[in-house]
């Protein structure tokens, strides 16, 4: 029976990008999940792949970029069956309904978004997604183009379009995220209104400026891209950022205020926060 590798890596948040960029280019890579100082990688269980991953992780551990890792073998399963049994519609503030195609909502909601996860791993909706949607709901997007940084499944881009934005530019560094976003756009019938690119922040450098920027990534990338946000946000525009723990707030406040941004509000759910900025 075919099996899969589950690799649990203990890694400082500032090294997430190094690991995610490396995995995306490897044969047999299936997907990843991010946690607090933890990344979980999934690969096909083939001897060349196992050896390649082990050698690379050993090198990163010796270099001090990761703390430890553990490799487990998972038997093949009916992943679609697991999706259908575990992933149900999620309702956010009695306004947004996010649902998979195999479990449509039983009633009408102001904004319903169909999201069918592409990967069999890492499904579910994170606190930061809910925080970004709550913040997005409070904006007037009518007639305002939006930039969505690190679009993932495309859920925020789709929400922005359904809330009145006429056009969204979105990008993601992961090939599977870009493919999944395209699929979800088709499912929601709005593919013509979104421009989608594969790459990092440089792939959209020079576009805009935008009246609204969404960026649900992580603290390290936010700090690296302060100048990008500054040059790509219209004066008086709104920047919504998340992927942040409450412990990240102090460093983010200082960096963004030093760059001329003004903090409008902070939203929190459990240990996660979203921040709304203007300039």
N, C-alpha and C positions, 0 to 999 in steps of 0.2 A: 504494500500500500504506500502511495506517495505521502511524504510528510513535509513539514515546514520547520524552519528554525526560528525560534523566538529568542532574541538576544537582549537581555536587560543590562543597560549600561549606566553606571553611576558617573555623572559628568557635570562639571560646573556649567551654569547657564551660559556663561560667556563663550563656551566652546560648542554650543549647540549647532551653530551654523557650519562649523568645520565638519562635524559628523554628518549632518544632513546633506551637505553638498557632496561629500564623498559617497555616501550610500546611493544617492540618486543616479550615479554614473556606473554602478556595479551590476554585472550580470546576476540575475536571480533575485534582485531586490524587489520586494512586494509592497512595503509600506512601513510607516513608523508612527509612534505615539510619543508625545512629549509630556513630561510631568515635572514636578519640582526636583531639580538636580537629577533627573532620570530620563533616559530615552529608551524606548523599546523598539527594536528593529525586527523586521520579518523578512526572511529569505527562503528561497527554495532549498530543500535539504539535499544537496548534492555534494559529494566529496570535494571537488575543486572549489566550490563556493565556500564550504565550511573552512577549508584550509586558508583560503584567501582572506576571509573575514577574521579568522583567529590571528593570522600573522599581522594584519593591519592593526587590530585592537591591541595586541601585545606591544606593538611599536608605540601606539598612542599612550598606553599605560606607562611604558618606560620613559616616555617624553614628558609625563606629568599632565597630559591633556585630559585623560580620563582616570577615574579612581579605581574602578573595578568593572568586571562584566561577568555575566553568566549566560550560558547557552543551553537552551532546552529544545527538544524535538517535539513538535506537535503533530499528531496524526491528521491526515486529511479528513475533512468533514463536509457535510452539506452546509456550506457557509450561508447560502441563500436561505436555507431553512432556519438557521440561527438568527439571521437578520429579521425574518418575519416573526419569529417568536419573541425577540427581545426589543426591537426598535419600534416604538409606537409614536403617535403624534405627540408633540410637546407644545403646550400652550404657554405663552409668555404674556403676562399682564392682561389676559382676556382680550388680546389684540392680535398678536401674531400666532399663527399655527404653522409649525414646521412638521411635515409628515412624509413618510416614504410611500412609494406608489402602492405597496402591498397592504397599506393600512390607512386608507383615506379618512379624513375627519368625519365625525358623525353629524356635524352641524356647520353652519357658515360662520366664518370669522372675518374681521375687517381686512386682514392680510393673511392669506394662506400661501405657503411656499412648499412646493414639492422638492425634496432633496433625496435622491437615491444615491447612497454612498457607493463610490466606485470600488474601493478596497474592502476586503472582507475583514480587515483589522482597523481598529481606531475609530469605530463608529460611535455615535452619541453626540450630545450637544453640551458644550462646555460653558462654564459660568461666563467666560469672556464673550462668547457669542451672544448670550442673553443680555449682558451689559451693553454691548455695542448696539444691539437692536433697540433696547430701551432708550439709549441716547439718540439713536437715529430717528425714532418715532417723534421726538421733541423738536425736530428740525423742519423747516419749510423747504422742501426740495423742489417745489414747482419751478420748472425752467432752469434748474441748476445742474450742470454736469458734475459728476462725482468721480474721484479717483479712488479705487479700492486696491490697497497694497497688501499682497499676500492673500489672495482671494480664497484659497482653499477649495471648498465645495461651491463657492460662488454665492453663498447664502446672503451675505451682506449686500453684494452687488444687486442681486435679485430683489431684495427688500427695498433698496434705494429706488430702483425702477418702479416698483409697485407703489412707492410712496410719492411718486411724481417727478423724479429725475428724468429728463429726456434722453440722457446718454451717460453711460458709465464706461470709463477706461479701467480695466482690471489686469493685474499680472500676478504671476506666482513663479517661483523658481523651480517648482516640482512639476515634471511632465505629467504625472498622474493627476495632479490637482487641476491643471489646465484642461485635460481631457474630461475630468469629472465635471468641471464648471460648464464646459460646452454641452455635455449631456443634460445637465440640470437646467440650463437656459432653454434648450429645446423642450424639455418637459413642462416648463412654465410659459412657453410661447412668446418669449421676449428676446430671442437671440439677435435680432436685427438691431437692438438698441445697445448692445455691449461690444466694445472692442477689447479683445483678449490677447495678451502677449505672454510668452514664456521667457522668464529671466528674472534678474534681481532689479533693484531700484533703477539701475542704469538703463534698463530697457525702455523706460518712459521718461528719462531725463530730457528736458527741453520741451516737453508737452505742457499744456496748461497755460497759465496758472488756473487752478480750480477753486470754485467757491466752497467745495466740501471735499475733504480727504478723509478716508477711513483707513486705519492701519492696525490690525489685530495681529501683531507679531510677537516680539519679546523685548525686554529692557535693553539688551545689548544692541539690537538693531535700531531701536528708537534713538539711542544715544549716538549711534554711528550716523544716523540719517537726519539729524536736526537741521543741518544746512539744506538738505533736500526739501524737507517740509517747508522751510522758510522761503525758498525760491519758487516752490510750486503751489503754495497757497495764496490765493488772492488776498489783498488787504481787506480786513473785515470778514474774511472767510472763517470756516469752522474746520478744525482738525480734531477728529475723534481717534484716540489711541487706547489699546488695551493689550492683553497678553502680559499684564503686569500684576505682581503681587503687591499687597499693601506695603511691604517692606521696601519696594522699589520707589515709592512715592517721593521720598526726599531727594534722591539723586535725579529723578526725572524733573521734578519741580525746578531745581537749580539750573539744570542744563537748558530747559525750555525758556525759563524766565530770563536767563542770561542772553538767550538768542532773540529776545523781544516778544515772546508770546505771553499772553495773559490767560490765566486759568479761570474758566467759567464755572466748572463744577467737577466733582469727583463722585462716581457711582461705585458702590461696593456690593459684592455678593460673596459671602464666606471670606476667604483670604484674597480674593481677586478684585481688582479695581479697573475702571475705565476712566479716562480723563478727557474733558472737553476743553479745547484751547481755541483762542482766536489771536489775530495779530493785526 
